[in-house]
Amino acid sequence: MLSVDPKQAPIKDIHGYLLGGAAPRPIALVSTVSSSGARNLAPFSFFNAFSANPPLVVFSPSRRLRDSTVKDTYTNLLETKECVIQAVTYDMSQQVNLASAEYDSEVDEFVKSGLTPIESEVVKPPRVKESPYQMECKLERMISLGTGGAAGNLALCEVLRFHIDENMFDKGVMQPDRLDLVARMSGAFYCRASGAAVFRIPRPGKSPMGFDGLPECIKSSPTLTGNDLAQLAGEESVPNLADACAAVEAVPQPSGASEESFYRFLDNLDYKQALGTARALDGQNHSDITRLYELAAHCALESAGDTEFAWNVALYARRASL
């Protein structure tokens, strides 16, 4: 492991470590106006929500790394105390990238980026039409974290109005694939928060057994991953061994079973057929049958979150040690 003392490393390196490890980060596309009425639009990836009552979001218009100067967004917020924060979608990501360039203060980033300004309801800065999620905000306070290059300025903003495209919802829940948001990572890397990148993790029940409740022979498996074990440990208790064995032994065994066909089923995420094949190979005294069973259990958890199936197979695989 690289071990770094921030007080001994160059600020540029520390900045890079933060951007790379504290990621992916949501992007706040912030519109402001100066006291003279000049529009400004800029993205910030040091951004998140921190309270719902009252609704408060925080982003950081940090000082520039090279010379410690502040950005127009910072100056405008101190002058007018208002802004609009937009979410950034994949379809507008390249235009937002244009808005991130360091133009002179009098340059309108709406014009440069081609993004469309629309009137807000309660604040002066315009909203960005292309974004399906917009928050009109007032500045509660600006907290300076330093005066050197890359020092942060925390803009604590209260949300006065939400504007959300109704097509983003399904049964009252915003859908990641419809929003298609983009997040910031290190260097020139971004992350698209939709499609295969999105997955579900159900919340644990009221009394999950935890890792300390797992049988030692399962917890020490070289095949089951930490994620696998955590899903098993999310159940309230270890299933009955006899019931687990009966369930596994009831699985049909295909004819012509081979190790090749087992891995083919795994590749197709057909963990039930993989289990049947493992059962057949067990009858042929396969030398590494415990691993095959546990691979089927892993596939069930990884591809479908099927904890009942995985528990049955994991217990069956280690039945001699229980």
N, C-alpha and C positions, 0 to 999 in steps of 0.2 A: 504494500500500500504506500502511495505517495503521502508523506506527512509534511504539512506546510504550516508554518507559523505566519499568520497574516502580517504581523509586525515586521517580519524579516523579508517578505517577498515583494516584488514590484506590484504596484496597484493594478497594472495592466493584467498581470497573471491572476490576481485575486478576482478581478472583474470577470475574467474568462472562466474561472472555476465556478463562480456563482451562476453564470449564465448556463454552463454545461450541466451542473448538478441539480440546481433548483429549477427543474424543467419537467414537462412542458409548462409554460406560463401563459395564461389568457392574455389577450392583447386588448388594451383600452385605446380605441381610436377617439381622441379627445378634440372637440371643436371649442374654440374660445374666440372672443373678440377683444381687441384692445380698447382702451378708453377713448380712442379716436374713431373706433368702429371698424378697424381692419380685421378681417377674418384670418384665423389660423387653424390648421388641422394637422395633428401629429399623433403617431402611435406610440404607446408605452407598454412594455411588457412586465414591468414591476407593478402588478395590478391584481387586486382581488376584492371580494366582498367580506365584510367583517361584522356586520350587524344587520338584523332584520327589523328591529324595533328600538330606535328608528332605523330605517334603511340607510346604511352607510357603506360606501366603497372607498378604497384608498388606492391611489397610484402615485408613482414617484417620477416627477420631472427632474431627474438627477442633473447635477452639473456635468458639463462635458469633461471627458477624461483628459483631453489634451491640454486644456487651458483654464479649467474651473469655471468657465462662464455658464450663465443660466440660459435656459431656452425660452422662446417666446411664450409658450404655454404657461410657464411659471410666472412670467411678468404679467401676462394678461389676467391670470387668476387672482393675483394680488391686487390688481387694479379694479377688476369688475366683480370678483367673487362668484362668477358663474361659468358653467361649462356644460357640454353634453358629451356623454361617454357612450360610444357605440361598440357593439361586438363586431369582430372581423370574421367574415365568412370566406370560404375558399374562392368563391366567384369574384370577390373584390380584393383578394390578397395582393395581386400585382399592383393595383392602383394605390393600395395602402403603402406598399413599398415605395412608390413614387413620392407619396406625401411625407415619407420619413427623411427625405433629402434636406440638407441644411440650406434652405433658401433665406434670402434677406427678409427682414421683418415686414417689409411692405408687400412681399409676394404672397398671393392668395393660393394656398395649397389645394383648395377646391378646384381652382382653375388648372393647376399643374397636374393634378391626379385624375381629373375628369369626373370626380365624384360629385353628386348632385346635392346642393344645399336646399333644405326645406325649412320653413318657419317652425320654430318651437312654440310651445303654448305658454310657458311661464318664465323662460329665460331668453336673453338676447342672442346667444350663440345659436347658429342653425344646426339642425339635425342632418344626418347623412341618409339620404333616401335609400341607398342601396343596402343598408344594414337592416336586418329584420328585428334587431333588438337595440333600443336606444333608451338612455336615461338622462333626463334633464336634472341637473344638479346645482346646488349652491355650495360654495366652499365654507366649511365649518372652521377649519384652521389649516395652516401650513406649518409643518414641523421641519425645521432644518436639522439635518444630521451631520453637518460639517460644511467646510468652505473649500476643501481641496478637490482636486479632480476626481470625478465619479462619485462624489458625496451625494447622498440622497436628499430629497425634499419630499416629505410625505404630505400629499394633498388629501386631506380628510374631507370627503364630500357627502352631503346628504342628498338622497334621491327625492326629487319633488314630483316627477312624473316618469312612469314607465310607458314606453311605446313598443309593443311586441306584435309582430305579424301573427294573426290568429291561425294561419296555416301551419305554424310551428307546433301547435298543440295537438295532442291526441288524448282524449279523456282527462283534460286538465294538466297533462304533463308535457313539457317541452321535449321534443324528440331530437336526439343528436343528429340523426341522418337528415332531418329537414333543416336544422340550423346549419350544419356543415361548417362548424367553426374551425378556425386555425389558431394554433398556439405556437409560441416562440421557443426556440431551443438555442444552442450555442452557434456561434459563427453565422453562417448563412442558412442554417437548418431550421425548418418549421415542421409542425406536426398537424395532420388533418384529423380532427376528432369526429370521424364518421366511418361508416362501412365496417370493415374487418377490424379497425382499430378500437371499436367500441365493444365492450363486453359487460356482462352483468355479474355482480357478486351479491347474492341475497344476504341480508343482515342475519347474524347469528340468532338462534332462538333465545328464549329467556334464560336458560341455564345450560349453555354448551359445556361439555365435559372438559374441553381444553386438552393441550398436549399431555398434561400430566395424567389424564384419564385413558390415554391410549395404551394398549398392551405393548410391552417393551419390544416384543419381536416384530411388531408392525412399525413402531416408532423408529427402530433401527434399520429398517429396510433400505438397502442401497439403491432400490429402484423407485420407490415412491418419493416424490419431491416434497419440499416444505409446503407448497401450495396444496398438494394432494392431502398431506397429513392434516393441514388446517381445515380442509373441508370435512374430513372424517371427524376431526375433533369438534366440529361445529354441532354435532348431534349431542343429545342429552346423555346417551349411554351407549355402551357397546352392545350390538345386537346379539341375540342368542346364537351360540355356535351351532347347535343342532339345526336350527331353522336356516341358518346361512348355508350349511353344508347341503341340506335338502334342496334349497333353491338352486345351487350350483349343479348338483347332480341331476337335476331335472332338465338341464339345458341339453338339447339334441347335439349329437356328435356327427359332423359331416363325414361322408366317405372320402377316401383319398386324402386325408388330412396330412399336411406336411408343414415344416417350419416356414417354408416359402409362402404357403397359403395363409398361415397365421399372420405373417408380416404384411401380406397384401391386404388382409382384412383391416389391420391396424392403420395402414396407409389410407384406407377408405373410411376410417373412423367407424367401422362396423364392429364395435367392441363385443357385441353379443355373439356374432359369428366367430370372432377371435377367441372368445371363451370356449365355445363348442370345439374349436380346433385344438385349443390347449387341453381340453378334457381328453380328446382322442390321443393326443401326443403323450399325455400322462399315462394312458393305458399301454403306450409303447415304451414306457420307462425313459422318457426324455431326460437327459442329464441336467437340464437347467429349467425344470418345469416351474419351480417357484417364481422365477423371474418372468416367465411367460404369463403366468396368472397375474402377477402384479403389473405387468405392462397392460393387460386388458383392463385392470382396475384403473390404472393411470389414464388410459384412453377414455374410459367412461366419465371420469372426473373432468379431464381437460376439455373434452369435446361437448359434454352434455350436462355436467354437474350432477350426474346420476349417483348420488351418495349411497342409496340403498344397494344398487348393483355393486358398487365398489367395495362397500363394507362386506357384502357376502363373499366376494371373490378374495378379498384380502384375508378374511378369516379362514376361508377354505385353504388358501395357499399356505398359511402358517398354522394349520390345525394341529400339527404334530407338536407344536411348541406351546399350545394353549392349555 
